[in-house]
């Protein structure tokens, strides 16, 4: 198992490459590349996690699209019979194209978020002198989701102890407002305290920033970025011009 | 004339970016509120709408983009492709807030319905051309129904969006109005958009 985690720059160039390829490459190539990507990431990073996400999200989505396209396709002119079932020829082609694009794009995006952590991306952006608030939102956004859930359960629990009724639509509506107001109030207070603490420690200063562990690109990172950008240019030239 | 970086530096103050962080968390966490109270809606743009009302268009746009990016990391990669829809919601919510859209509950509902119609128009081509109209949501059966009646894919997805989005956004805006009107005044005073939430003859 290789233990190389790329720098944010080649990782973002990989994502760009995936998104552009998803709209230009042909159906067969996309299916093939998806399998290769999956195999590569299965050995390289957390393959089990990627596979689980694909099984839970991508496969059901593709099955639904496939069924939808092959059975209900109003523009059908030709029908084919496979295993005794009458399927739309045009629907099959459209389903193939769409599912290949979804499998390819989703595999790439899931791999991207497994290659890079939001924290590392935020840290790199901070070192590159991006506004501190942008980095603050990016890094704290996910942390606050966990805090939001914990606080939500807490407030919901205490509102239920108080006897909050949840039987009809009107009661549910009132309960939503009653839960959200204290929840937002607490969250805004907590976030404001963090923001003030950051400001007091000089995070918002405009001078050149320094870091204890600077995120520097290695030669391998530069080479990977170069390869991805080269591939994007080739795709654009051959995809649109030829 | 002020350039964008200068505008961001002077307008995105600590209270604003702390609210933007909360807006992102609300957008991502509303799914759980909806599941907990068993409400058949998405309400996934509530955070963006609240930020637009209290801080303006640009902070709402940034909140929307970051929410969808993080949602593609946490929930489904499909969310990344719906960033344009969130942009439309953020821009229109900001404009309506400036025009007094959150002064009365009926104005909030009307603004929400209009935003819902625009959101449906923007998300229809994304949903149709990228996912064939199927997003594994409860509203997929509407797309199936419209397709079965002989409508083209884009039309079927648009009709489905027009049937569900205005209701969802109308309720989202009404919820935002209810929250903003009941929030303590000392908290709302920290944000630049506070005066848009007050009738003109009031201080």
Interface residues (C-beta under 8 A of the other chain):
Chain A: X57 X60 X61 X64 X65 X68 X69 X72 X73 X74 X75 X94 X95 X98 X101 X102 X105 X106 X109 X110 X113 X118 X131 X133 X134 X136 X137 X138 X140 X141 X142 X144 X145 X147 X148 X149 X152 X153 X156 X166 X172 X175 X176 X177 X179 X180 X181 X184 X185 X187 X188 X189 X191 X192 X194 X195 X196 X198 X199
Chain B: X8 X9 X12 X14 X15 X16 X17 X18 X19 X20 X21 X22 X24 X25 X26 X28 X29 X32 X33 X36 X37 X38 X39 X50 X62 X63 X66 X67 X70 X72 X73 X74 X76 X77 X78 X80 X130 X131 X132 X133 X134 X135 X136 X140 X144 X147 X148 X150 X151 X152 X175 X178 X179 X182 X183 X184 X187 X190
